Amino acid sequence: MPIGTVTSGSHSNPTPTDPIVPPGAVTIQTYAQTDVGQTREHNEDAFVVADLATARPLTFDRLRRQRSGPMGTLFMVADGMGGAAAGEYASAAAVEVVLRYLRDHWSARDRPTAETFVVAMYRAAIRANDELHMIQKERRDLEGMGTTATIAGLLGDTLYLAQVGDSRAYLVRDGKAVQITRDQSLMQRLIDAGEISEEAAAQSDRRNIILQALGPEAHVKIDLTYQRLRRGDVLVVCSDGLTGQVKPEDIASCIGDGGDLKRACGELIALANSAGGPDNITVVTALFDGDGLAAASDDDEAGYHEFSLPTQVTLDLSAAGPPPEAPPTPLQIEVDDERRRRGQRWMRILAAIGIVLALYVLWRYLRAP
């Protein structure tokens, strides 16, 4: 199985708009789990899995088995930031907005196509960014909040992905876990520029610096990619609470043949916690099977595939529409005012200390002979 960045024009990986070959059903076994980790007080991650014919989120008291419907299936993980209430709000709101947008603008579509599906996912992410950005401008207690988002949608025999930040999606095939998203992070940019190795990036103190998130800025760049599936493939969508502590080969080992995804999720979270569990950990897994998928072959490619939309569609992407006049309240989150005030006091104290030190250095400089 070749691994790495490939283009949509390669012979062994036909364009994602090709018809499904062979025709038939795609079945999905899926399980998801989230954990607060070992050091955080709150879980700022959120996730959703939903059949987009109804856009109703699945619950995971047990392993879920279903057939992928004509409108596809959504898998999404969001990792909030901004501290306790703000981070929880951002990730939960992003999940709610994306699911709501797809329900309102995609689920009732008469003729689903790959292009219209990707555009709907793109616009759902844009809408989430618009609403989060507007909310924090109106609520000072949520100022500075944001969230990553890895949005994976299955339609036919292909996964389509919209990526913001450094949560990730992996494809596990033939015992190997291959990252099929690309982090929007400082370390990834340095890796792409050849200025640092992946090994060094994994150890860097700056490895958690991300360059994109939903919410902080009025405009956001969304990375659109795709991966054609084969029978027996397993999707893993996760927050960096997992990938910061668990290597891809360990992800592949825990997934195995995908026979027990509930056990695999538990083992992955346990591995991250045994390595210190410094962050919240969320894992969404899905095993794909059925005669709607071709069997894997040596010519298949798994990796990062950019999805290129036709020019007329690309020009229309700015027409995602304005956000609603009133911001939604997907969750009623009680903000810890005392914690926020305490943080603001410390910021003022640190700023005052910085000013005093700067004045002292200037005084010494002026007195020097």
N, C-alpha and C positions, 0 to 999 in steps of 0.2 A: 504494500500500500504506500504509494508515494506520499510524502508529507511536505507541507509548506505552503507558501503563497503561490497560487496558480491563477490563471486567467480564465474567463468564461469561454474563451474561444478554443480551448484545447480539445482535441478530438475525443479523448476518453471521458470528458466531462461536458456533455452537451449543454447548451444554454438552458437556463431554468424555465424558459417559456415553452420548451418542447412538450408534447403530450406525454402522459404517463405511459410507460412501456415496461412490463405488460400491464394491461388494464386489470383492475380488481381492487379489493379492499386493503386498507392499511390499518392494522390493529396496533393499539398502544397500551402498554402497561406503564403506569406512572406512580411515583411516590415522591413526596416532598417533606422536608423537615427543617425547622429552624431552631437555633439555640442561642442563648444570650452570651455564651462563652464564659471564661473564667474571671475576667476583670471588669466587665461592664455591668452597670446596674440596670440598664434598660436595653431592650432589643430594638435597634433602629433599622433592622432589615424588614422587608415585606416581600411577598411573592404571590403569584396567582397562576393557576392552571385552569383553563376553561375551554369547553367546546364552543366555538364561535357561532354555531347555529342558534344557541340560546344565550351565550355570554354569561352563564352562571358559573361562579367559581366552584371548583371541586374541593371537598374536604378530605383530609388524609388521616382518618382514624384507621384506615386499612389501605392495602394496595388497590389501586384502581385499574380496571381493565375496560377498554372501550374501543369502538371503531371510529376512526377519524371521519368526521362528516364532511359534506361538500363545501362547507364554509371554513373548514380548517380548525386547528387547535392552537391555543395560545399558551406559551410558557414564559413567565417573566419573573425576574428578580430585581429588586431595587434596594440599594444600600444608602440610607439617609445620613446626613451630616448636619451639623449645626448645634449639636448638644441635645441630649435627652428628648424633651418634648418636640423641639424643632425637627430633629432628625427623624423621629417616629412619624411626625406629621407629614414630612416631605415624602418619605418612601411610601407610606400608606396612601397619600393623596395621588402620587404618580401612578400607582397600580390601579386605583379607582378610576382616574381620569382616562387612562389608556383603555381599560376594559369598557368604560361607558362610551368612549368615542367609537370603538370598534362595534359595539352593540348598535349604536345609533346610525353609523355610516357604512358599516360593512355587512353586518349579519343579514340584512334584508336585501342585499344586492342580488339581482336576477342571474347575472352571468359573471361569476368570479373568474378572474384571470390572475396570473402571477404579477403582472404589472400593477393592476388595480389593488391587489393585496399589499404589495410593498408600499405603494403610495398611501394606503390607509394606515399602515403601521407607522410610516414617517409622520403623517399628519397627527396621529394619536400622540406621538412623542412631542411634536411641536406644541400641541394643545396642552399637554402636561407641563411643559416648560412655561408657556404663557400664563397658565393659571397659578403655578407656584410662584412665579416672579411677581404677579399682581398681588397675591395674598401677602407676601412678606413686605411689600410696599405699604400695605394697609394695616398690618399688625406688627408693631415694633418688637413684640416678644418672639416673633418668628424670623426676625431679620437675620440674614446670612445663611438661611437654611438652603439645602440642596439635596440632590440624590443622584446616584448612578442609576442606570437602567440598562439591562440586557433583555431585549424583547425578541423572543423567538416564536415564529409562527409556522406551523406545518400546513401546507396546502398541497394536495396530491402526494407526490413522492419527494418533495423538496422542503427543506427548512429555509425560511427567510428570516434575517436578523436585522434589528435596528439597535445600534450600540451607542451608549453615552457613558463615559467614565471607565472604570476598571473592574466592574463585575465581569464575569467571563462565561463563555459557553465552550464546552469541550465535546468532541465526538469520540466515543470509545468504539473501536473496531479492531478485530483481530488482536486483542490484548494490548492495544496502544491507545493512549488518550492524546488527542490532537486538539490544540486550541483553534477554534474556528472564528473567534472574534479577535480584535486587536485592541489592546488597552489604549485609551486616550489619556496617557500619563506622561510625565516627564521622562521616566526611565525608558518607556517604549520609544519616545522620540529620540533619545540618545542612542538606543540600540539601533534604530533605523538609520541613524546618521553614522553608524560605525564608531561611535565615541566611547562605547562601553559594551562589555559582553553581557549576555543574559545572566551568567553566574554572578558577575559583579553587581548587576542591577538588583538581583534578588537579595543581596546583602546591604545595599545602600541605605543610608539613613533617610534618603529622599524618595524611597520606593513608594510611599503612599501619596505623593503629590500628583493629583489628577489635573488635567487641563480642560476638561469639560464636565459639566453636571447639569441636570435639570434644575432650574430655579434661580441661581445667582445672577445670571445675565439675561438680557432681553432676547438675545439670539444665541442659538446653540447649533453646533455642527453634529449631524447624526450620520454615523457610518452604516451604510447599507451593504449587506453581504448575503450569501446563500450557500447552502450545502445540499447536494443531492444525496438522498439516503439509500442505503442498501439493507437488505433483510438482516436483522440481528444487530443493527446499530443502536447504540445507547447515547442519548443526549444527557449532558450534565450542565446545568446552569447554576452558577453559584456566586456568592459574594466573596470579597477578598479576605474575609475571615477564614475561609477555607484555603484559598490558593496562596495566601501569605505563609501558611504553615505546612501545607501538604503538596508534595510534588506530583506532576502529571503521572509518573509511573505508579505512584501509590493510589491515585484516583483509579487508574486502570485496574490495579490489583484488587481494590475493594469492589469495583463493579463486576469483575469477572465476566461471566457470560450473560449477565443481566438477569439471572434466574430469580434473584431475591433482592429487589431494589430497596425494600424496607430495611433489610439487614445492611445493605451497602450504605444507605444514608446514615444509619446509626454508626457504622464503623468510620465513615469519613468524619463525622462530627467528633467522635471520640478521638481520632487521630489529631485533629486540630486542637482539641482541648488538652491532650497529653503533651502537645508542643507549647503549651502556655495559654492557649485560647485568649489572646489579647483583644479579640474583636468578636462581634456577633458572627454567627456562622449559619448560612442558609444554603441548602442543597435541593435542587429540583432535578429529578431524574425521569427519563422516559425510554422505554425499550420499544423499538419499532419492528413490526413483523407483518406478515400477510402477503398474499399474492399480488398486491398492488406495488410491491417493491421487488426489484431485481436482486438476484444473489450477488454478493460481493465478488469482484474479480481482481486480479493483479493489476489491471489497468486503471482501477478506480483511484481517484485522488481525494484525499481529505485534507482540509486546510482552510486558509483564508481566501475566499473568492469574492471579489468586489461585484456588486450588482449594479450594472449600468442601465439606467432608464433611458428610453428614447428621448430625443431632444425636446419634443413637444410636451412630454410629460414632465421633464426636468424644469422647463420654463414655467410650468403650472404649479410647481411645488410650493411656491410662495402663496398660493391661494388656499392655505389651510383654514383661513377664516379667523376673525378676531375672537378672543375669549369672551365668555358671557359677561354681562354687565356686573353681576354679583358673583364673588368668588364662592366656590362650593365649600362645604364643610364635610368632607368624607368621614372624618373622625372627630369626635368631641374630645380633645386632648387638654387636660388641665395643666396649665403651664406653672412650673415651680418658680414663683416670683422671687422667693428668697434666694434660691440658687442663682438666678439671673442677676439679682442685685449684688450678691456676693462676688460674682465674676466681674461685674462692672467696677466694683470697688478695687479689686486687685489690679485691674487694668489701669485705673487711675493712679494707684500707688506705684506701679511699675513705670508708668510714664513720668511721674514726678522724680523717681530715682534716676531715670535716664537723663532728665534735664539737669539735675544736680551734678551728675557725673560729667556731663558735657561742659557745664560751667566750670567745674574744677579743672578739667583738662585744659580749657581755654585760659584759665587764670595761671596755671603752671607754665603754659606756653609763653604768655605775655611777660612773666617774671624771669624767664630764662635769659641768661646773659647772651 
